[in-house]
Amino acid sequence: MKELLNYVARFLVDSPDEVAVTQVEGERSVILELKVAPDDMGKIIGKHGRIAEALRTIVNAAAKKDGKRISIDIIG
């Protein structure tokens, strides 16, 4: 999931070199922390949070096979 989020986020931002994803695992859940440049926060979140919600949907769909729940925290 970490690689998927990193791959998609790099195409959405102007500064792909500043994209970093860290993963914190629990028993039944995984937290992915997505760090982007401050100027790219708006591009990752999108209007009314639509892009952020789409990222969460994509990653959760990929995680269904592992039976885990994914949470994405966006850090600027």
WOFENWO-V983636 format. One record per backbone hydrogen bond with DSSP energy under -1.0 kcal/mol. CO is the residue of the C=O (numbers start at 1). NH is the residue of the N-H. E is the energy in kcal/mol with one decimal. If there is no record, write none. Layout:
BEGIN
CO,NH,E ; CO,NH,E
END
This chain:
BEGIN
1,5,-2.6 ; 2,6,-2.2 ; 3,7,-2.5 ; 4,8,-2.4 ; 5,9,-2.5 ; 6,10,-1.9 ; 9,13,-1.1 ; 15,18,-1.5 ; 16,19,-1.2 ; 20,35,-3.3 ; 22,33,-2.8 ; 24,31,-3.0 ; 28,69,-1.9 ; 29,26,-3.1 ; 30,71,-2.5 ; 31,24,-2.7 ; 32,73,-2.8 ; 33,22,-2.0 ; 34,75,-3.6 ; 35,20,-2.2 ; 37,40,-1.6 ; 40,44,-1.8 ; 41,45,-2.4 ; 42,46,-2.6 ; 45,52,-1.7 ; 46,49,-1.7 ; 47,50,-1.7 ; 49,53,-2.1 ; 50,54,-2.0 ; 51,55,-2.4 ; 52,56,-2.1 ; 53,57,-2.2 ; 54,58,-2.4 ; 55,59,-2.3 ; 56,60,-2.4 ; 57,61,-2.1 ; 58,62,-1.8 ; 59,63,-1.5 ; 63,66,-1.2 ; 63,68,-1.3 ; 64,67,-1.1 ; 69,30,-2.6 ; 71,32,-3.4 ; 73,34,-3.2 ; 75,36,-2.2
END
